[in-house]
Amino acid sequence: MPETKPPKKKRAAKPKPVEKAPAKVGKATQLAAIQDRYRRALITALDHPHRAQGDRIRAALAALLAEKAALGVKDGEEAAEASE
């Protein structure tokens, strides 16, 4: 009588790596990051000739106000939140 081999066991499927959810960042942290980018833009504007500084400062201010508007923060509102 021929010997029969036992059926091979199927390997367990490798579990997929769990993707981490994006970190939740508070409004205060987002505002601080926006203000930091604005501050850095002002500092880098100082390295350019006087005529070019105005354009760079206006562009940085426009970016700051646009990012704050995207967060839904009105100008001066973050100062009121910090003092409370």
N, C-alpha and C positions, 0 to 999 in steps of 0.2 A: 504494500500500500504506500503510495507516494506521500511524503510529508507535505502538509500545507503550511504556508507561512501565515502568521497572523496579519490581519490588515494593518497597514500603517496608520498611525494616529495623525490626524490633521493638526498642524501647528496652530496655535491661537494667533489670531490677527494682532499685529502690533497696535497698541493704542496710539491714536493720533495725539501729537502734542497739544496740550490745551493752550489756546491763545489767551493771553492776558487782556483783560478789558482795558481800554485806554484810561490813563489816570485822570481822575476828576480834579479839575483845577478850579479853585474858587475865583470869584470876581476880583477880589483884592490881589491875588497872585497875577491874574491876567493884566490888571491895571499896572501893577509894578513892572511887569515885563514890557508893556507898551511904553511906560515912562522911561525905562532903562534904554530902550531902542532910540527914543527921542533924544535923550541925554547924550548917547554915543554919537548920534548924527550931528548934534550941535558941536561936539568936540572935534569930530573929523572935519567939520566945515571950517574950523579955525586954521586948518593946515592949508587952505586954499587962498588965492588972492582975494582981496577985499570985494571985488565985483562979483566973484563967484559965490561968496559966502551968503549973500542975500538970497540967491536962487536956492541954494541948498537948505537954508534955514526955512524958507517958505515951503519947500517940498517936505521937509521933516514935520513941520507944523500941520500941513495938510494930511499927512499920513497919520499923525497922532490923533487928530480930530476925527478922521474917518474910522480908525480902529475903535476909538471910544464910542462913536455913534453905532458901530456894528455891535458893540456890547450892550448898547442901550443906556449908556451913561451920558448924562448931560454935562456940559462944562461946569466945573465947580462942584458937582454933586459928590465926587469922591472925597473931597475935603470935608463935606458935611458928614459923610458916613464914618470917616476916620475919627472925628471929634466926639461922636456919640458913644 
